[in-house]
C-alpha cells in the first residue's frame, strides 16, 4: 500500500517450540491511530518488537516506511515507548530527555523547546530536575512517553503507555495523541484498557497469535452486535 507506514504480512514468530505469532496481518496508514488489544501474553509486545526488528521474524514480513527493519536510518523517524522503562535513574528527567534528544539528532537550538513541550504533555514540568531514582512508577512511565514524543516522530509505537497513569492525565495524553494523528502522523498503541480501545481509529484484536478482527471500533461493534469493544473481544474469544 502506497501510504502504509507499517505493513505486517503473514508475520510468524516462534520462541523455541512455541508459536507466539501465527499469522499476523496488519497495516497502519499515515494519519491514523491503530490500537492493538489483547489479554496479557497474547503477543502484543512481540508484534511491536518484531515490527521494529528487535526480534527476528520466523516467517512473513514486517515493513516500516516500506523498509525491512531493523534500519538505523529509520529510527530517528520513530518514537518508541517500551513496556519497561529504559531510563538512566542516576540522572534527572531533564538530563534523560536531553540525552535522548541528542541521540535522536534533534537540532541543538530546538532541544530546550522540545523538552519543555513533552514535559508539559506528561505533566512533569515541575519534576524535571529531580533524579529519576526518586520517581514513582507512574512518573517513570510518563517520562518514557515524553522521550518517545521528542522530535515529532512520524510514527509513534507505544506499548501500554497509560499503565499507572491517573484518568485526568490519561485524557490529556489522548488529546496529544489525537493532535499528532491530525498532523498526519501515525500511532500504533497496545493496551488492555478496553475503554481506550474505543478512542482509536482502528482496533486489531489479537488472540491466539492471530489478528481475529481489524476495523473501526463502530464497525466491529456492529459486526459482533456488541455494545462495547470489550464485548466484541469477549465474543471473538467465544466467552460471550
N, C-alpha and C positions, 0 to 999 in steps of 0.2 A: 504493500500500500504506500502511496506516494508520501503522505504525511504521517505515517505511523512512526511514533517516536520510540516505542517499544514494540517488538514483534516476537512473540514466542510461538514456535510452531512444533507441535508434536514433541514437546520437551520431556525428556526422561532423565531421572536422577536416581541412582541407587547408592545405598551405603551398605557394602557387603552384599548379603543376600536380600536385604530389604529394599523394595522399590518404594521410594518416598513420593516421587512424582511419576505418574504413569503415562500421561499423555496430555500435557498442558498446552492449550491454545489460547492465546490472549494478546490483544493489541491495546496500546494506549495511544490515542491520537493527540495531535497538538491541541492545546486549549481544552483539556478535559481532565477531570479527577476520576480515577478508577479506584474503587475500593475492593481489596481482596479480603474476603472474610471467611472464617472457618474456625473450628474449635482448636484449642491448643494441640499441637502435634500434627496438625493437618498438612503442614509443609509450607506455610506462608513464608517463613524466613528463608526456606530453601529455594523457593521461587525467586525471591529477591537476590540471594547470593549467587544463584546460577545466572540470573539476568546480568548481574554486574561482573560475572567472570570470576567471582571469589570461589566458586565451586565449578568444577568442570562437568558439563552435561554428558550423560551416557548415551543420549540419543536426541534427535531433533535439533533445533537451532534456537538461539537467543540472540536477537539483534537489538542494538540501541543506536539510534540515529543511523540506521542502515548498516551498522558495522558490528562485527562479532566482537564481543567483549572477552577478556579484558583489553582495554585500549587506553593507554595513558593519556593520549591527547584528548580523549573524550571526558576524562574525569573532571576537568575544570568546568564542564558544562552541566555536571550532575551534582545535586545536593543530596547526600545520603545520611540518613539517621538510622543507626543500628538499634537492635533491641537492648544491647548492653552499651553503656556509655563509655566511649573512648576518650577520656578526659585526663589531663595532667593535674592530679589532685594537689600537688605541692605549689601549683601556680594559681593566680587569681583567675576569675572568669574572664576578665578583660585580656589577660595575657594569653589564655587559651584561645580566645576569639582572634587576637592579633596573630598568633602563630598560624591558625588555620586560614586566616585571610591571606597571609603571605604564601602559604602552601598552595592556595587556590589561584595565586597570581593576581590578586586584586591590586590595582594601582595604589602606590603609597599614599597619594593625596586623597584617596577615596576610603581608606581603611577606617578612619575615625567615624565618618558619617555612616558607613555601613554597619559598624559595631553599634552605634547609637540606635539605628533603626531596628536591628534584630533584637537588641536588648529590650526595647520598648514593646515589641510584639509579644515577647515571652515574659514580660513584667519582671525583668532582672536589673533594671537601671540602677536601683538603689544598692544592689548587691554585687556590682561588677568588680569591685576591688577587694572583695572577700576571697580568701583562699577556698578552692573548691573542696578541700578536705573538710571544711566546715559546712558544706551544703547538705541539705536533706536530699533524699532520693528524688523527690518531685522537682527540686531545683536543678538537680543534675540532668533530669530529662529535659527540662526547659532549656538548659544551656546547650545540650546536644542538638535540640531543634534549632536554636539560634545559629549554631555552627552550620547546620545544613542549609539554612536560609541565606547565609553570607554570599554576596556576589551575584544575586539574582539569577540562580541557575535556571537553565531552560527546562530541566527535568528534576523533579524532587521525588526521591524514593524514601518513604518514611515507614519504618517498621514499628507499629504500635506507639505512635508519637504521644498520645494523650494519656497513657497509663500513669496513674498517680497525680493527675493534674485536676484541680478543682473545676466545677462546672462553669463558673464565670470566665475563667481563663481559657477553658476549652472553647467557649463560644468566641472569644477574641481570636484564638488561633484559627478557628474555622473561617472567621471573617477574612483573615490574612490569606488563607489558602484559596478562598473564592476570588480574592483580589488577584492573586498570582495566576489563577486559571483565566480570569477575564483579560489578563495581559497576553493570553495566547500561549502561556507556558503549561507544562504537563505535570501531573502528580499521580504517583502510584502509592497508595496508602494501605497498610494492613491494619485491621482492627478486629477485636472480638466484641467491641461495644456495639450492639446491634442498632441503637438509635443513631450512631454515627453513619451506619451504612445507608441511612435514609438521606444523608447530606451529599452523597457523591453523584456524579453524572451517570456512571455505570457501576454495577456491582458484579463481581465474579465470586461465585460460591465454590469454595474449594472443599472437596470431600473425597476421601479415599484416593488421593493422588490425582484427581481429575477436576477440571472446572465443570461442575454439574450444570451451571446456568450462568449466563453472562449477558446482561442487558440493563436498561434503565430501571431504577427501583420500581417505578409505577408499572412498567411493562411486566416485570417479574411478579408483582403483586396481583395483577390481572390474570396472568398466565396460571399462577398457582391458586387463584381465588383466595388470597390471603390479605389480612388487614395490615400486616407489617412485614418487614424483611426478616424479622425473627421467625415469624410463622412460615414464610417462604422456605427458610432454612430448615425448619423442623419437618416441613412437608417433603422437601428434597431428600432429607435424611431418612424419611419414612417413619418419623416419630409421630407426626400428626395424622 
